[in-house]
């Protein structure tokens, strides 16, 4: 068997870094403190509110000046006095509204943050607004790169029942602090919440998780999120990334790589010349000439292999020269594999031959025979038994066998399981 071509550099993958941008904040209404004169002034304040006289006196002229709007910037200079006059929780809430409004009119995000924080910390934010305003405060803190404050406000939003992307914002703070595993834990909670609600996580979340895990060289997390990305957003790109990431983390031998690249072919994820070259090498024109020939033809048709390339020409000549004889040998191999006392290796060889010639039912028969004989390579046979079953549309049986695979092949089988689940979903959606 030709030696597998070792990579000089890591395989390319196409996941872009998805970033979270804090969105805009809708201002709450400015408090409408009464401005009646004389003895009616205190009674004009909302009956459930408790405003101090000193605060009303400080607040009213600044509020009026801001609402009239001739010079909002000048109002900013008067805000410290209003804040200092706040004594009660209602005072502090109203002062926060005023500060936030001034910040909005002058595009001063620091003032907006200060005002929103005062409102929240006053304890007087209406229950209906608490979750939304807490998350808005987290967004403003995110823009200011105050990561601990982002987390505090985002957690406050979740505690108040916020049904949004608070966990994602928390995750981003940890990514910004280069605490990738902790960030992925937070992001995982956000993804799990979507799944539990019967939804799929947004594509940007999964791409972000893949990119962060891969850059941090976290093997298990990289494979997990790459698999989820391929599962929920199947495409040449997502499947290609999931397979390339596995190859970059694992030093697979030729037989293991063969089954991974078979998956790439079925998922339409052979994207580069190297994918086809490695597939041809792993299949080996002398062992599996029919499959090798199909891969070469597909690579040329895709424009990723050149028919005049020495490697391609040599593999093609070997394959084409052996196919006829190989097919003629199949009946004899079948008899030998079924014979009394035949070994697991012979049954597995028969299964491999039939699988390579697109005869999955025959392949399934011999892989099952191999499993019942001593000395069987269980992980390899289970993987290929699942492939043969999946090629026949026996999706449930294939999934069950992929789930049994352990050892070095487990990650490959899990990806096959993702593909099988995807096939099951497609079959269900087209059922009458």
Secondary structure, DSSP 8 states (H G I E B T S, - for coil): -------SS----------------------------GGGHHHHS-TT----HHHHHHHHHHHHHHHH-S-HHHHHHHHHHHHHH--SHHHHHHHHHHHHHHHHHTT-HHHHHHHHHHHHHTT-S-HHHHHHHHHHHHHHHHHTT-HHHHHHHHHHHHHTT--SSHHHHHHHHHHHTT-HHHHHHHHHHHHHHHHHTT----HHHHHHHHHHHHHTT-HHHHHHHHHHHHHHS-SHHHHHHHHHHHHHH----HHHHHHHHHHHHHTT---SHHHHHHHHHHH-TTT-HHHHHHHHHHHHHTTSS-TT-HHHHHHHHHHHHHHHHHHHHHHHHHHHHHSTT--HHHHHHHHHHHHHTT-HHHHHHHHHHHHTSTT--HHHHHHHHHHHHHHTT-HHHHHHHHHH--GGGHHHHHHHHHHHHHHHHHHHHH--
